[in-house]
Amino acid sequence: IFWKDVNSVYMGGNKIFAQLGGFEVPEHLIGMTDYDMPWTKEETEFYRKCDRHIISNDTAEYNIIEPLTNQDGLITWLSTDKIPMHDADGKVTGILAISKDISEQVRLHRQREDFMASLAHDLKVPVVGAVRALDALLQGYVGPLDEKQVEFIQCLHRSHENLLLMIKNLLQVLRYESGDEKFTLEHVDLVRVVNEMVKTARPALISKGLSFDLDTSSKIILSADRV
């Protein structure tokens, strides 16, 4: 816990925050700024930018995910809530902040991302091999095929290509979550997407003795990320 005036000068804090800043007692925080702390330049500028936004707009901000580098060079990940403080006349006099250590959650999230990326890559290799084998069958590598055989092999081929697309999509979602990639908005025909999904699901429906009818308009255009 800590609080600052409108110029982002520390007016106080609790013992835990003081120790993160390299001070033995909270009183030593008073009069300091983020430039006097062991934070990196990028961290300092980000903290002060948040302060200015809250003070100028007189609006609280919650769950600000931010790194904090202590005097030993160790990084602690924090989830911070910052709210404006006021005097008796309602004028903003500074900010009050409460931070929670979420370093363990961040570590586990990164481990999950790494595992999923590795898993997706490992899944992709055998699927690519299966697609190539099916391509060879369709090109007559083992001899001529009748119409029914071609139809079933094409169905398998589509299913494996869809599986490859799912793996690609999984990797893309992981990149979205990590902030490495942004959504690509374009005009997408939802009816076409649904029809593709129905075509993919049809063999499973047939095998279970189910029927499926799709009743839609000819097109439904959305501004969306197709993946």
C-alpha positions, -999 to 999 in steps of 0.1 A, spaced: 0 0 0 13 35 -8 0 70 -16 13 100 -36 5 136 -41 -6 151 -74 31 153 -85 36 116 -79 57 123 -48 53 96 -21 35 107 10 36 73 27 32 36 24 33 4 44 63 -16 54 61 -42 27 61 -15 -1 89 4 16 111 -28 17 105 -33 -21 119 2 -26 149 -6 -5 138 14 27 138 -1 62 109 20 74 79 35 56 88 70 68 118 70 45 94 69 15 81 104 22 93 130 -3 107 104 -27 96 99 -63 97 68 -85 130 81 -99 145 76 -65 134 40 -64 152 9 -79 125 5 -106 136 6 -142 132 37 -164 104 20 -183 86 10 -151 89 45 -136 75 62 -167 46 38 -168 37 43 -131 38 81 -135 18 80 -167 -9 60 -148 -8 85 -120 -13 114 -143 -43 97 -160 -60 90 -127 -54 125 -113 -64 144 -145 -95 123 -150 -104 118 -113 -111 82 -122 -99 50 -105 -81 22 -124 -83 -14 -112 -62 -45 -119 -33 -28 -136 -9 -56 -144 27 -43 -140 62 -55 -133 83 -40 -104 121 -44 -102 134 -42 -66 169 -33 -54 182 -68 -59 171 -68 -96 143 -93 -89 110 -86 -108 77 -89 -89 45 -89 -109 17 -68 -94 -20 -63 -98 -25 -27 -87 -57 -7 -80 -52 31 -79 -79 55 -68 -79 93 -65 -78 110 -31 -97 142 -24 -98 170 1 -129 183 19 -139 203 -12 -136 173 -35 -104 184 -52 -80 156 -62 -50 157 -39 -32 125 -50 -37 88 -54 -40 58 -31 -27 24 -44 -30 -12 -33 -9 -38 -50 -11 -76 -49 18 -99 -58 7 -121 -87 42 -133 -96 32 -170 -91 1 -167 -113 22 -150 -141 48 -178 -138 22 -205 -141 5 -187 -170 38 -185 -189 45 -222 -182 10 -230 -196 17 -209 -227 51 -227 -233 35 -261 -228 6 -254 -251 30 -240 -278 52 -271 -275 22 -294 -276 7 -277 -307 40 -280 -325 44 -317 -316 8 -324 -327 14 -307 -361 42 -330 -372 23 -363 -374 -8 -346 -389 13 -331 -417 26 -366 -424 -9 -380 -426 -20 -352 -450 9 -360 -473 1 -398 -472 -36 -390 -481 -24 -367 -509 -3 -396 -523 -33 -419 -522 -55 -394 -541 -27 -390 -567 -28 -428 -574 4 -437 -556 -9 -471 -547 -31 -476 -577 -65 -464 -590 -93 -457 -566 -130 -460 -572 -154 -431 -566 -164 -442 -531 -128 -446 -520 -119 -412 -534 -149 -397 -515 -138 -412 -482 -101 -403 -486 -111 -367 -495 -132 -367 -463 -102 -378 -443 -80 -353 -460 -104 -325 -451 -106 -336 -415 -68 -336 -412 -65 -302 -428 -91 -289 -404 -70 -304 -375 -40 -286 -389 -60 -254 -389 -71 -260 -353 -35 -264 -343 -26 -232 -361 -55 -214 -345 -44 -226 -310 -9 -212 -316 -25 -179 -328 -47 -177 -297 -16 -182 -275 1 -153 -294 -30 -131 -288 -30 -139 -251 7 -131 -248 3 -98 -267 25 -109 -296 -3 -106 -321 -33 -85 -326 -67 -93 -340 -72 -89 -377 -106 -76 -384 -121 -82 -418 -154 -88 -435 -163 -124 -428 -194 -143 -441 -207 -162 -410 -229 -184 -431 -199 -197 -451 -180 -204 -419 -209 -223 -404 -213 -243 -437 -177 -253 -435 -182 -265 -399 -213 -285 -409 -194 -301 -438 -166 -311 -413 -191 -326 -388 -212 -345 -414 -192 -378 -413 -197 -379 -375 -234 -372 -379 -238 -399 -405 -219 -424 -384 -244 -417 -355 -274 -419 -377 -282 -382 -373 -295 -357 -398 -289 -320 -398 -306 -292 -416 -292 -257 -418 -316 -228 -424 -299 -195 -428 -299 -165 -451 -276 -165 -480 -250 -143 -462 -244 -127 -428 -214 -104 -430 -195 -96 -398 -165 -75 -390 -145 -101 -372 -113 -120 -369 -120 -152 -389 -98 -174 -367 
